[in-house]
Amino acid sequence: MEDFSLQAECLERAALSDLHAAAPEDLRHRLGLELKTIGTALASVSAKDPSIVVNRTIGLGIEAADEPATIEQVRDVYENAGVRRFFFHLHPDAQPASLGDVMDQSGLVQARGWIKFRRGAEPAPKASSDLEVRRIGPEHAEDFGRIAGTNFGLSEEGCAWLAGLVHRPRWQLYMTFDGQTPAGTGALFIDQGMAWLDWGATDPQYRQRGGQSALLSRRIAEALAAGCRTMVTATGEEVEGDPQHSFKNILKAGFQPVYLRRNFAPPTQA
């Protein structure tokens, strides 16, 4: 597998692992959180929260060939947790190449894919918005969790889980504000000289005001200041009828699409 592809998947996997580490024990119990390594895959489970941003498996076949039995073992993890909605991410170079066929044969179906984007060390683009971007601390962690979590389909307790990222040293959290009113969110995760941009969301009443472009620009500048020369992010592939605001904002910020990662899900959730 190309070095960047492997590094990008490992970076996202590290961010997902660190998200789990942000949950205190009592919240882990209430949300039914589990993080299990099966073969080369990492299965993230939240039994009480149905969102696929936390119920997903990443890394299958990327560092070494995985046995087809791994797929059934991962499915058992979700089934035993009572999770009916989850994604299997499948990198285009995952080994063996027959993994997609095995998923088809096991009754999983393809859902909307996610595109992984890459950006180099070019200066951050200028972004025009009447919203102010600020790096936030614990004083606005609850607002961050509420806006990001709600936009990504998390429960109230799932929103509290996201708020805990403010205490994780590899995460930097940013928000836009309309005066003193929180409007949008964006997070930056830095690991081994690479930056992962995640959790971009805007409260519906503040959309179409350039907030996400401003948040992307700020995070790029902060990643460059931290010495990162490679930045990675992802969003859903283009589909008919979707305005693709995130996709367009990412391209405007200087990211280039690198590969499409197929997603497989139980048939009723595709």
Backbone as CSV, one residue per row, in Angstrom:
resi,resn,N_x,N_y,N_z,CA_x,CA_y,CA_z,C_x,C_y,C_z
1,MET,0.848,-1.192,0.000,0.000,0.000,0.000,0.887,1.246,0.000
2,GLU,0.510,2.254,-0.769,1.244,3.517,-0.810,1.395,4.074,0.603
3,ASP,2.569,4.661,0.876,2.857,5.154,2.217,1.792,6.127,2.711
4,PHE,1.373,7.075,1.839,0.394,8.055,2.308,-0.914,7.382,2.709
5,SER,-1.383,6.444,1.901,-2.650,5.781,2.215,-2.587,5.095,3.571
6,LEU,-1.507,4.389,3.825,-1.359,3.713,5.105,-1.279,4.721,6.243
7,GLN,-0.499,5.785,6.054,-0.364,6.802,7.087,-1.701,7.492,7.364
8,ALA,-2.450,7.770,6.296,-3.735,8.452,6.465,-4.734,7.588,7.226
9,GLU,-4.772,6.295,6.917,-5.683,5.408,7.635,-5.255,5.262,9.095
10,CYS,-3.948,5.159,9.322,-3.454,5.028,10.696,-3.704,6.306,11.492
11,LEU,-3.600,7.461,10.837,-3.879,8.734,11.500,-5.338,8.807,11.933
12,GLU,-6.242,8.451,11.037,-7.669,8.483,11.384,-7.978,7.473,12.481
13,ARG,-7.333,6.327,12.409,-7.536,5.303,13.433,-7.047,5.798,14.796
14,ALA,-5.910,6.506,14.806,-5.398,7.057,16.060,-6.355,8.098,16.627
15,ALA,-6.953,8.914,15.760,-7.913,9.917,16.221,-9.149,9.253,16.810
16,LEU,-9.611,8.179,16.179,-10.779,7.467,16.685,-10.466,6.825,18.040
17,SER,-9.271,6.278,18.179,-8.870,5.691,19.460,-8.820,6.748,20.550
18,ASP,-8.295,7.923,20.204,-8.173,8.983,21.198,-9.540,9.556,21.571
19,LEU,-10.481,9.512,20.636,-11.851,9.901,20.975,-12.386,8.995,22.082
20,HIS,-12.151,7.701,21.973,-12.605,6.784,23.020,-11.933,7.100,24.357
21,ALA,-10.660,7.480,24.291,-9.939,7.796,25.525,-10.487,9.055,26.199
22,ALA,-11.244,9.877,25.458,-11.793,11.112,26.017,-13.001,10.862,26.922
23,ALA,-13.564,9.659,26.888,-14.767,9.372,27.673,-14.394,8.871,29.061
24,PRO,-14.853,9.524,30.132,-14.620,8.988,31.470,-15.361,7.669,31.660
25,GLU,-14.957,6.906,32.657,-15.462,5.543,32.821,-16.975,5.490,32.939
26,ASP,-17.578,6.412,33.686,-19.037,6.373,33.855,-19.754,6.626,32.538
27,LEU,-19.203,7.522,31.708,-19.813,7.800,30.407,-19.586,6.634,29.454
28,ARG,-18.423,6.004,29.526,-18.166,4.817,28.714,-19.224,3.750,28.999
29,HIS,-19.544,3.591,30.266,-20.534,2.584,30.643,-21.921,2.955,30.121
30,ARG,-22.300,4.198,30.283,-23.641,4.619,29.843,-23.812,4.528,28.329
31,LEU,-22.739,4.797,27.596,-22.810,4.744,26.133,-22.498,3.355,25.576
32,GLY,-22.064,2.453,26.439,-21.704,1.118,25.972,-20.546,1.153,25.008
33,LEU,-19.491,1.908,25.349,-18.354,2.081,24.446,-17.403,0.891,24.504
34,GLU,-16.960,0.471,23.329,-15.942,-0.559,23.199,-15.020,-0.183,22.049
35,LEU,-13.767,-0.575,22.175,-12.798,-0.373,21.113,-11.996,-1.662,21.023
36,LYS,-12.181,-2.409,19.927,-11.577,-3.730,19.821,-10.746,-3.857,18.547
37,THR,-9.555,-4.415,18.690,-8.715,-4.719,17.545,-8.940,-6.173,17.158
38,ILE,-9.341,-6.382,15.912,-9.609,-7.719,15.392,-8.866,-7.840,14.067
39,GLY,-7.874,-8.722,14.013,-6.995,-8.735,12.853,-6.262,-7.405,12.793
40,THR,-6.291,-6.734,11.652,-5.700,-5.397,11.551,-6.756,-4.308,11.691
41,ALA,-7.995,-4.696,11.934,-9.093,-3.736,11.982,-9.354,-3.252,13.407
42,LEU,-9.789,-1.999,13.515,-10.191,-1.423,14.790,-11.690,-1.184,14.746
43,ALA,-12.413,-1.855,15.625,-13.874,-1.716,15.689,-14.240,-0.766,16.812
44,SER,-14.895,0.339,16.452,-15.375,1.327,17.415,-16.868,1.089,17.623
45,VAL,-17.256,0.945,18.885,-18.638,0.576,19.212,-19.208,1.540,20.249
46,SER,-20.419,2.011,19.989,-21.200,2.737,20.993,-22.592,2.134,20.987
47,ALA,-22.850,1.258,21.953,-24.102,0.497,21.967,-25.324,1.380,22.145
48,LYS,-25.160,2.524,22.792,-26.311,3.395,23.086,-26.458,4.539,22.100
49,ASP,-25.549,4.657,21.154,-25.561,5.781,20.221,-25.509,5.240,18.799
50,PRO,-26.529,5.485,17.979,-26.610,4.821,16.676,-25.758,5.417,15.562
51,SER,-25.071,6.524,15.780,-24.388,7.206,14.688,-23.234,6.380,14.124
52,ILE,-23.110,6.383,12.781,-22.019,5.644,12.134,-20.683,6.365,12.275
53,VAL,-20.666,7.611,12.753,-19.375,8.255,12.967,-18.641,7.636,14.149
54,VAL,-19.359,6.914,14.999,-18.703,6.213,16.114,-18.856,4.705,16.012
55,ASN,-19.852,4.217,15.311,-20.005,2.779,15.092,-19.451,2.428,13.707
56,ARG,-18.144,2.234,13.662,-17.488,1.958,12.389,-16.181,1.235,12.642
57,THR,-15.746,0.496,11.626,-14.513,-0.285,11.705,-13.546,0.183,10.635
58,ILE,-12.328,0.504,11.055,-11.325,1.074,10.160,-10.046,0.234,10.198
59,GLY,-9.385,0.129,9.076,-8.070,-0.501,9.030,-8.048,-1.925,8.532
60,LEU,-9.187,-2.455,8.122,-9.234,-3.836,7.652,-8.281,-4.023,6.468
61,GLY,-7.309,-4.925,6.624,-6.416,-5.281,5.535,-5.438,-4.226,5.089
62,ILE,-5.178,-3.208,5.912,-4.286,-2.149,5.433,-2.825,-2.378,5.816
63,GLU,-2.567,-3.030,6.923,-1.186,-3.260,7.346,-0.717,-4.678,7.011
64,ALA,-1.667,-5.562,6.863,-1.392,-6.945,6.470,-2.700,-7.535,5.973
65,ALA,-2.599,-8.619,5.224,-3.811,-9.272,4.727,-4.630,-9.792,5.907
66,ASP,-5.941,-9.582,5.836,-6.839,-10.059,6.887,-7.580,-11.299,6.416
67,GLU,-7.833,-12.196,7.338,-8.626,-13.373,7.031,-10.086,-12.965,6.820
68,PRO,-10.787,-13.593,5.877,-12.216,-13.301,5.707,-13.006,-13.478,7.001
69,ALA,-12.532,-14.387,7.871,-13.236,-14.620,9.136,-13.267,-13.376,10.006
70,THR,-12.317,-12.449,9.782,-12.300,-11.203,10.553,-13.602,-10.444,10.388
71,ILE,-14.165,-10.479,9.181,-15.417,-9.750,8.912,-16.529,-10.269,9.809
72,GLU,-16.649,-11.574,9.917,-17.695,-12.140,10.777,-17.419,-11.867,12.252
73,GLN,-16.151,-11.857,12.629,-15.817,-11.566,14.021,-16.198,-10.130,14.385
74,VAL,-15.946,-9.212,13.457,-16.325,-7.818,13.702,-17.838,-7.689,13.759
75,ARG,-18.541,-8.340,12.847,-20.006,-8.287,12.872,-20.545,-8.820,14.195
76,ASP,-19.913,-9.856,14.724,-20.348,-10.409,16.006,-20.204,-9.381,17.129
77,VAL,-19.154,-8.572,17.060,-18.958,-7.542,18.085,-20.140,-6.578,18.106
78,TYR,-20.532,-6.107,16.911,-21.665,-5.181,16.844,-22.978,-5.871,17.227
79,GLU,-23.158,-7.093,16.766,-24.387,-7.815,17.081,-24.506,-8.051,18.584
80,ASN,-23.406,-8.438,19.218,-23.435,-8.691,20.655,-23.696,-7.414,21.454
81,ALA,-23.303,-6.275,20.877,-23.549,-4.990,21.542,-24.938,-4.440,21.224
82,GLY,-25.675,-5.112,20.349,-27.000,-4.636,19.972,-26.975,-3.496,18.976
83,VAL,-25.837,-3.308,18.274,-25.704,-2.226,17.294,-26.150,-2.732,15.927
84,ARG,-27.153,-2.086,15.374,-27.675,-2.509,14.064,-27.168,-1.623,12.928
85,ARG,-26.589,-0.502,13.261,-26.126,0.444,12.236,-24.636,0.686,12.422
86,PHE,-23.847,0.209,11.465,-22.399,0.404,11.521,-21.840,0.368,10.114
87,PHE,-20.619,0.885,9.986,-19.906,0.873,8.711,-18.640,0.034,8.832
88,PHE,-18.371,-0.721,7.773,-17.066,-1.310,7.525,-16.392,-0.410,6.498
89,HIS,-15.301,0.272,6.848,-14.531,1.006,5.854,-13.631,0.016,5.106
90,LEU,-13.602,0.118,3.796,-12.735,-0.754,3.004,-11.871,0.093,2.079
91,HIS,-10.588,0.155,2.411,-9.634,0.888,1.582,-9.484,0.184,0.236
92,PRO,-9.288,0.939,-0.860,-9.191,0.294,-2.186,-8.023,-0.676,-2.320
93,ASP,-6.985,-0.530,-1.483,-5.838,-1.433,-1.557,-5.809,-2.449,-0.423
94,ALA,-6.904,-2.579,0.307,-6.943,-3.542,1.416,-6.712,-4.958,0.888
95,GLN,-6.018,-5.749,1.688,-5.675,-7.111,1.290,-6.327,-8.143,2.203
96,PRO,-6.776,-9.263,1.626,-6.713,-9.591,0.202,-7.742,-8.799,-0.605
97,ALA,-7.539,-8.747,-1.914,-8.420,-7.965,-2.776,-9.847,-8.496,-2.786
98,SER,-10.044,-9.703,-2.301,-11.373,-10.326,-2.304,-12.248,-9.896,-1.136
99,LEU,-11.752,-8.999,-0.248,-12.524,-8.629,0.944,-13.889,-8.040,0.586
100,GLY,-13.933,-7.245,-0.479,-15.214,-6.679,-0.896,-16.195,-7.758,-1.300
101,ASP,-15.710,-8.761,-2.020,-16.570,-9.879,-2.416,-17.063,-10.641,-1.191
102,VAL,-16.179,-10.813,-0.209,-16.578,-11.508,1.017,-17.678,-10.739,1.729
103,MET,-17.573,-9.421,1.742,-18.613,-8.613,2.376,-19.939,-8.752,1.631
104,ASP,-19.861,-8.716,0.308,-21.076,-8.922,-0.490,-21.715,-10.269,-0.164
105,GLN,-20.903,-11.290,-0.107,-21.412,-12.644,0.133,-21.971,-12.821,1.539
106,SER,-21.479,-11.988,2.465,-21.951,-12.095,3.841,-23.237,-11.320,4.080
107,GLY,-23.752,-10.660,3.030,-25.013,-9.932,3.161,-24.863,-8.450,3.422
108,LEU,-23.627,-7.962,3.543,-23.416,-6.525,3.683,-23.583,-5.864,2.316
109,VAL,-24.007,-4.616,2.315,-24.212,-3.891,1.060,-23.458,-2.571,1.109
110,GLN,-23.136,-2.049,-0.065,-22.391,-0.797,-0.120,-23.276,0.388,0.222
111,ALA,-22.759,1.233,1.111,-23.390,2.497,1.457,-22.596,3.620,0.776
112,ARG,-22.909,4.840,1.104,-22.190,5.968,0.529,-20.727,5.920,0.958
113,GLY,-19.819,6.025,-0.004,-18.399,5.980,0.309,-17.902,7.293,0.884
114,TRP,-16.727,7.241,1.476,-16.069,8.422,2.009,-14.797,8.676,1.213
115,ILE,-14.576,9.928,0.839,-13.380,10.304,0.094,-12.348,10.868,1.066
116,LYS,-11.112,10.379,0.935,-10.017,10.873,1.767,-9.250,11.918,0.956
117,PHE,-8.985,13.053,1.593,-8.315,14.186,0.957,-6.959,14.435,1.612
118,ARG,-6.058,15.001,0.808,-4.703,15.325,1.286,-4.367,16.765,0.932
119,ARG,-3.617,17.395,1.826,-3.127,18.750,1.579,-1.682,18.828,2.049
120,GLY,-0.875,19.586,1.315,0.522,19.766,1.684,0.734,21.012,2.526
121,ALA,1.933,21.602,2.411,2.335,22.695,3.291,2.115,24.080,2.682
122,GLU,1.235,24.183,1.698,0.924,25.490,1.136,0.263,26.366,2.204
123,PRO,0.474,27.697,2.132,-0.127,28.584,3.135,-1.641,28.424,3.203
124,ALA,-2.185,28.697,4.365,-3.642,28.603,4.547,-4.344,29.609,3.644
125,PRO,-5.451,29.212,3.032,-6.176,30.145,2.166,-6.896,31.216,2.978
126,LYS,-7.105,32.353,2.348,-7.904,33.391,2.996,-9.367,32.966,2.955
127,ALA,-10.079,33.244,4.017,-11.496,32.882,4.078,-12.276,34.074,4.622
128,SER,-13.356,34.404,3.950,-14.168,35.552,4.348,-15.415,35.074,5.085
129,SER,-15.589,35.567,6.301,-16.775,35.236,7.090,-17.000,36.329,8.117
130,ASP,-18.264,36.594,8.412,-18.562,37.558,9.470,-18.584,36.893,10.843
131,LEU,-18.303,35.573,10.868,-18.206,34.849,12.128,-16.745,34.831,12.579
132,GLU,-16.532,34.922,13.888,-15.181,34.937,14.439,-14.745,33.526,14.819
133,VAL,-13.542,33.147,14.424,-13.000,31.835,14.775,-12.140,31.965,16.032
134,ARG,-12.376,31.072,16.997,-11.560,31.061,18.216,-11.205,29.622,18.564
135,ARG,-10.000,29.444,19.091,-9.680,28.163,19.726,-10.335,28.159,21.098
136,ILE,-10.991,27.066,21.439,-11.762,27.057,22.685,-11.116,26.131,23.723
137,GLY,-11.457,26.413,24.957,-11.056,25.594,26.087,-12.288,25.005,26.748
138,PRO,-12.157,24.559,28.006,-13.275,23.908,28.696,-14.530,24.768,28.812
139,GLU,-14.363,26.090,28.768,-15.527,26.970,28.934,-16.552,26.816,27.818
140,HIS,-16.126,26.344,26.654,-17.068,26.163,25.536,-17.121,24.707,25.067
141,ALA,-16.567,23.794,25.859,-16.559,22.385,25.449,-17.974,21.841,25.283
142,GLU,-18.873,22.212,26.165,-20.252,21.729,26.056,-20.906,22.231,24.774
143,ASP,-20.640,23.482,24.407,-21.178,24.035,23.156,-20.609,23.285,21.952
144,PHE,-19.314,22.998,22.010,-18.696,22.238,20.923,-19.377,20.880,20.776
145,GLY,-19.512,20.167,21.881,-20.131,18.847,21.830,-21.557,18.892,21.320
146,ARG,-22.297,19.899,21.754,-23.700,20.011,21.346,-23.837,20.243,19.844
147,ILE,-23.073,21.201,19.314,-23.202,21.533,17.888,-22.663,20.404,17.009
148,ALA,-21.453,19.934,17.304,-20.866,18.868,16.491,-21.657,17.575,16.640
149,GLY,-21.972,17.210,17.864,-22.683,15.961,18.098,-24.062,15.934,17.462
150,THR,-24.801,17.025,17.601,-26.142,17.086,17.016,-26.084,16.964,15.500
151,ASN,-25.116,17.643,14.879,-24.989,17.600,13.421,-24.591,16.219,12.922
152,PHE,-23.872,15.455,13.742,-23.441,14.122,13.333,-24.322,13.016,13.898
153,GLY,-25.471,13.389,14.431,-26.465,12.395,14.834,-26.188,11.703,16.150
154,LEU,-25.418,12.334,17.039,-25.147,11.735,18.335,-26.250,12.072,19.335
155,SER,-26.359,11.224,20.332,-27.312,11.461,21.412,-26.798,12.565,22.328
156,GLU,-27.588,12.934,23.314,-27.169,13.962,24.271,-25.895,13.526,24.999
157,GLU,-25.844,12.252,25.390,-24.639,11.769,26.070,-23.474,11.642,25.098
158,GLY,-23.778,11.362,23.828,-22.732,11.353,22.820,-22.126,12.738,22.640
159,CYS,-22.959,13.768,22.750,-22.458,15.148,22.680,-21.516,15.432,23.849
160,ALA,-21.851,14.924,25.036,-20.987,15.096,26.202,-19.650,14.381,25.990
161,TRP,-19.690,13.268,25.305,-18.471,12.524,24.972,-17.550,13.384,24.104
162,LEU,-18.107,13.991,23.057,-17.300,14.853,22.185,-16.694,16.018,22.953
163,ALA,-17.448,16.557,23.885,-16.942,17.686,24.670,-15.653,17.327,25.389
164,GLY,-15.472,16.061,25.728,-14.279,15.623,26.431,-12.997,15.728,25.620
165,LEU,-13.114,15.930,24.305,-11.911,16.085,23.478,-11.083,17.297,23.896
166,VAL,-11.716,18.262,24.559,-11.011,19.474,24.957,-9.851,19.165,25.911
167,HIS,-9.922,18.030,26.584,-8.882,17.666,27.554,-7.803,16.754,26.965
168,ARG,-7.928,16.382,25.697,-6.957,15.483,25.077,-5.831,16.290,24.433
169,PRO,-4.569,16.021,24.780,-3.475,16.884,24.328,-3.235,16.908,22.825
170,ARG,-3.614,15.861,22.099,-3.380,15.860,20.651,-4.505,16.523,19.863
171,TRP,-5.572,16.931,20.541,-6.695,17.596,19.887,-6.666,19.098,20.160
172,GLN,-7.015,19.872,19.143,-7.266,21.298,19.298,-8.686,21.557,18.780
173,LEU,-9.493,22.242,19.569,-10.885,22.489,19.210,-11.084,23.964,18.875
174,TYR,-11.822,24.202,17.802,-12.090,25.556,17.328,-13.592,25.731,17.125
175,MET,-14.038,26.981,17.292,-15.445,27.287,17.064,-15.570,28.640,16.395
176,THR,-16.659,28.827,15.661,-17.036,30.152,15.179,-18.081,30.723,16.127
177,PHE,-18.071,32.068,16.210,-19.002,32.764,17.088,-19.633,33.932,16.346
178,ASP,-20.912,34.126,16.601,-21.631,35.317,16.159,-21.747,36.201,17.396
179,GLY,-20.816,37.132,17.537,-20.714,37.851,18.805,-20.216,36.879,19.867
180,GLN,-21.045,36.622,20.876,-20.696,35.657,21.916,-21.473,34.345,21.760
181,THR,-22.217,34.206,20.660,-23.047,33.021,20.470,-22.300,31.971,19.651
182,PRO,-22.117,30.752,20.184,-21.455,29.689,19.421,-22.222,29.349,18.155
183,ALA,-21.489,29.193,17.044,-22.146,28.958,15.756,-21.693,27.682,15.061
184,GLY,-20.410,27.338,15.145,-19.909,26.180,14.406,-18.686,25.585,15.071
185,THR,-18.272,24.412,14.570,-17.171,23.674,15.181,-16.210,23.114,14.141
186,GLY,-14.997,22.865,14.586,-13.992,22.161,13.794,-12.891,21.707,14.724
187,ALA,-12.352,20.523,14.499,-11.315,19.976,15.368,-10.079,19.630,14.566
188,LEU,-8.934,19.661,15.249,-7.640,19.350,14.653,-6.945,18.333,15.556
189,PHE,-6.553,17.210,14.968,-5.833,16.162,15.690,-4.458,16.035,15.069
190,ILE,-3.404,16.152,15.885,-2.034,16.106,15.376,-1.322,14.906,15.972
191,ASP,-0.723,14.106,15.083,-0.030,12.898,15.527,1.120,12.608,14.569
192,GLN,2.314,12.497,15.120,3.502,12.144,14.343,3.688,13.037,13.113
193,GLY,3.482,14.330,13.310,3.733,15.303,12.263,2.669,15.406,11.196
194,MET,1.531,14.721,11.370,0.423,14.808,10.422,-0.812,15.351,11.144
195,ALA,-1.677,16.006,10.387,-2.870,16.623,10.958,-4.128,16.000,10.356
196,TRP,-5.078,15.692,11.214,-6.377,15.169,10.815,-7.427,16.216,11.180
197,LEU,-8.204,16.667,10.188,-9.238,17.675,10.406,-10.590,16.992,10.456
198,ASP,-11.323,17.237,11.539,-12.551,16.473,11.792,-13.586,17.362,12.491
199,TRP,-14.778,16.835,12.615,-15.873,17.419,13.398,-16.263,18.830,12.953
200,GLY,-16.249,19.050,11.630,-16.738,20.321,11.098,-18.258,20.321,11.051
201,ALA,-18.864,21.258,11.748,-20.331,21.335,11.807,-20.747,22.765,12.114
202,THR,-21.933,23.134,11.656,-22.456,24.479,11.896,-23.916,24.393,12.324
203,ASP,-24.257,25.170,13.334,-25.658,25.292,13.740,-26.453,25.778,12.528
204,PRO,-27.592,25.135,12.220,-28.328,25.468,10.982,-28.586,26.956,10.764
205,GLN,-28.848,27.705,11.813,-29.178,29.125,11.621,-27.973,29.979,11.222
206,TYR,-26.751,29.403,11.284,-25.552,30.157,10.938,-24.870,29.639,9.676
207,ARG,-25.544,28.790,8.929,-24.955,28.255,7.712,-24.953,29.297,6.591
208,GLN,-24.137,29.034,5.577,-23.994,29.903,4.410,-23.413,31.274,4.773
209,ARG,-22.583,31.310,5.810,-21.904,32.548,6.200,-20.381,32.394,6.204
210,GLY,-19.911,31.340,5.568,-18.476,31.150,5.428,-17.779,30.598,6.653
211,GLY,-18.534,30.126,7.619,-17.936,29.668,8.859,-17.027,28.467,8.695
212,GLN,-17.452,27.481,7.907,-16.621,26.294,7.757,-15.341,26.587,6.969
213,SER,-15.415,27.465,5.995,-14.196,27.851,5.275,-13.221,28.540,6.220
214,ALA,-13.755,29.378,7.104,-12.906,30.070,8.073,-12.288,29.086,9.057
215,LEU,-13.050,28.090,9.482,-12.532,27.078,10.397,-11.462,26.214,9.725
216,LEU,-11.666,25.883,8.467,-10.647,25.127,7.732,-9.352,25.939,7.629
217,SER,-9.475,27.205,7.271,-8.302,28.060,7.117,-7.534,28.176,8.432
218,ARG,-8.246,28.353,9.532,-7.581,28.493,10.831,-6.863,27.194,11.220
219,ARG,-7.511,26.067,11.008,-6.892,24.802,11.385,-5.672,24.489,10.513
220,ILE,-5.751,24.845,9.232,-4.583,24.657,8.356,-3.420,25.496,8.867
221,ALA,-3.684,26.757,9.201,-2.633,27.640,9.709,-2.038,27.090,10.999
222,GLU,-2.880,26.572,11.891,-2.390,26.033,13.163,-1.589,24.747,12.942
223,ALA,-2.025,23.933,11.995,-1.284,22.705,11.689,0.097,23.043,11.127
224,LEU,0.164,24.035,10.242,1.451,24.461,9.690,2.357,24.998,10.796
225,ALA,1.782,25.789,11.708,2.565,26.343,12.808,3.107,25.245,13.717
226,ALA,2.383,24.123,13.781,2.812,22.993,14.606,3.814,22.096,13.883
227,GLY,4.164,22.452,12.635,5.157,21.694,11.888,4.597,20.611,10.994
228,CYS,3.291,20.534,10.862,2.680,19.515,9.993,2.861,19.907,8.527
229,ARG,3.274,18.971,7.737,3.428,19.211,6.303,2.467,18.357,5.484
230,THR,1.708,17.524,6.158,0.668,16.738,5.506,-0.600,16.833,6.351
231,MET,-1.709,17.160,5.693,-2.994,17.267,6.364,-3.992,16.370,5.652
232,VAL,-4.891,15.793,6.426,-5.831,14.797,5.904,-7.219,15.105,6.433
233,THR,-8.218,14.906,5.588,-9.601,14.986,6.035,-10.441,14.076,5.138
234,ALA,-11.718,13.983,5.427,-12.600,13.097,4.648,-14.020,13.640,4.677
235,THR,-14.786,13.275,3.652,-16.215,13.559,3.628,-16.870,12.567,2.684
236,GLY,-18.196,12.575,2.652,-18.922,11.645,1.804,-18.710,11.924,0.326
237,GLU,-18.760,10.858,-0.471,-18.604,11.025,-1.916,-19.791,11.793,-2.487
238,GLU,-19.598,12.340,-3.680,-20.651,13.100,-4.338,-21.806,12.172,-4.717
239,VAL,-23.003,12.612,-4.392,-24.210,11.879,-4.783,-25.224,12.870,-5.326
240,GLU,-26.043,12.400,-6.238,-27.039,13.266,-6.861,-28.015,13.799,-5.827
241,GLY,-28.278,15.098,-5.908,-29.241,15.719,-5.002,-28.642,16.277,-3.734
242,ASP,-27.352,16.021,-3.485,-26.678,16.546,-2.295,-25.899,17.791,-2.701
243,PRO,-26.073,18.928,-2.012,-25.371,20.152,-2.409,-23.864,20.095,-2.224
244,GLN,-23.361,19.124,-1.468,-21.921,18.898,-1.336,-21.168,20.112,-0.788
245,HIS,-21.733,20.780,0.218,-21.067,21.948,0.786,-19.706,21.574,1.380
246,SER,-19.644,20.467,2.133,-18.381,20.070,2.752,-17.336,19.754,1.683
247,PHE,-17.745,19.006,0.663,-16.837,18.632,-0.418,-16.242,19.882,-1.063
248,LYS,-17.074,20.855,-1.355,-16.613,22.070,-2.030,-15.715,22.898,-1.120
249,ASN,-16.068,22.991,0.161,-15.229,23.750,1.090,-13.845,23.134,1.226
250,ILE,-13.780,21.811,1.251,-12.505,21.114,1.377,-11.628,21.389,0.151
251,LEU,-12.220,21.329,-1.035,-11.458,21.623,-2.254,-10.968,23.074,-2.263
252,LYS,-11.827,24.009,-1.851,-11.440,25.420,-1.824,-10.278,25.663,-0.874
253,ALA,-10.169,24.830,0.155,-9.104,24.985,1.140,-7.789,24.377,0.668
254,GLY,-7.765,23.848,-0.562,-6.519,23.348,-1.127,-6.279,21.862,-0.964
255,PHE,-7.278,21.137,-0.468,-7.152,19.679,-0.367,-7.448,19.044,-1.726
256,GLN,-6.824,17.905,-1.966,-7.070,17.152,-3.186,-7.559,15.753,-2.828
257,PRO,-8.589,15.262,-3.533,-9.050,13.893,-3.268,-7.977,12.881,-3.660
258,VAL,-7.764,11.885,-2.811,-6.716,10.899,-3.058,-7.308,9.516,-3.328
259,TYR,-8.279,9.111,-2.526,-8.908,7.814,-2.780,-10.302,7.768,-2.175
260,LEU,-11.112,6.911,-2.769,-12.465,6.658,-2.286,-12.450,5.373,-1.467
261,ARG,-12.941,5.460,-0.264,-13.011,4.290,0.600,-14.463,3.804,0.626
262,ARG,-14.659,2.583,0.155,-16.015,2.037,0.158,-16.471,1.742,1.580
263,ASN,-17.757,1.900,1.798,-18.357,1.555,3.089,-19.380,0.454,2.897
264,PHE,-19.330,-0.535,3.756,-20.296,-1.620,3.747,-21.090,-1.590,5.046
265,ALA,-22.361,-1.884,4.943,-23.244,-1.804,6.098,-24.300,-2.903,6.033
266,PRO,-24.942,-3.190,7.162,-26.075,-4.108,7.115,-27.113,-3.580,6.114
267,PRO,-27.823,-4.440,5.421,-28.668,-4.013,4.293,-29.721,-2.978,4.641
268,THR,-30.284,-3.022,5.836,-31.327,-2.048,6.160,-30.762,-0.680,6.455
269,GLN,-29.413,-0.562,6.574,-28.802,0.718,6.901,-28.034,1.336,5.747
270,ALA,-28.075,0.724,4.581,-27.273,1.242,3.463,-27.817,2.550,2.929
